[in-house]
Amino acid sequence: MEKKVSVKVCLGTTCFVMGSANLQELIDMVPKKYGDKVDVSGVPCLGLCSIDWEFSKAPYVKVDDDVIKEATVEKVLKAIDDKLAAMK
């Protein structure tokens, strides 16, 4: 069975307010671009901003075990590309 890249977009309040609303387009875009090589989902909260609230770098996205701080669509797509290239 082929390994898939897992992408989790935090949709918790802080991340949502800080821009993850814009990242929701990944949930539509990623399957079209990568097919079944990548699983993408929105999650209620990754709990990452609570670790260091004062210096929160929301919004957060996890690509496999890598945390992307101040995530943008471009940063997430690059991380997916890097993961897929490393799997070849």
C-alpha positions in Angstrom: 0.0 0.0 0.0 1.3 3.4 -1.0 2.0 5.8 1.8 -0.1 9.0 1.7 0.9 12.5 2.8 -1.5 13.6 5.6 -2.5 17.3 5.7 -4.5 18.7 8.7 -5.7 22.3 8.5 -6.5 23.7 12.0 -9.9 25.3 12.0 -9.9 26.3 15.7 -11.0 29.8 16.5 -7.5 31.4 16.7 -6.3 29.8 13.5 -9.6 30.6 11.7 -9.4 34.3 12.7 -5.7 34.4 11.8 -6.3 33.1 8.3 -7.1 29.4 8.1 -10.5 30.4 6.5 -8.3 31.0 3.4 -6.7 27.6 3.8 -10.0 25.8 3.5 -9.6 26.0 -0.3 -6.9 23.4 0.2 -9.6 20.9 1.0 -10.9 21.3 -2.5 -7.6 22.0 -4.3 -5.4 19.2 -2.9 -7.4 16.2 -4.2 -7.7 17.8 -7.6 -3.9 18.5 -7.8 -2.5 15.3 -6.1 -5.3 12.7 -6.4 -5.2 10.0 -3.8 -1.5 10.6 -2.8 -2.6 13.2 -0.2 -5.3 13.1 2.5 -6.4 16.6 3.5 -8.9 17.4 6.3 -9.9 20.3 8.5 -9.6 19.5 12.2 -11.3 21.3 15.1 -8.0 22.3 16.8 -4.4 21.1 16.7 -3.8 22.7 20.1 -0.6 24.4 18.9 -1.3 28.0 19.8 -2.0 27.1 23.4 1.6 26.0 23.8 2.9 29.5 23.3 -0.1 31.8 23.1 1.7 35.1 23.3 3.8 34.3 20.3 1.3 32.3 18.4 2.1 31.8 14.8 -1.4 30.8 13.7 -2.7 29.6 11.4 -1.2 26.2 11.7 -1.2 23.2 9.3 0.4 19.8 9.9 1.9 18.0 6.9 2.6 14.5 8.2 4.4 15.4 11.4 5.8 18.8 10.3 4.1 21.8 11.7 3.7 24.8 9.3 3.4 28.1 11.2 1.8 31.1 9.7 0.5 28.7 7.0 -0.4 29.9 3.6 -1.7 27.9 0.6 1.7 28.3 -1.0 3.7 27.1 2.0 1.4 24.0 2.4 1.6 23.1 -1.3 5.4 23.4 -1.2 5.5 21.1 1.9 3.4 18.6 0.1 5.6 18.7 -3.0 8.7 18.3 -0.8 7.2 15.3 1.0 6.1 13.6 -2.2 9.6 14.2 -3.8 11.2 12.6 -0.7 8.9 9.5 -1.0 10.1 8.7 -4.6 
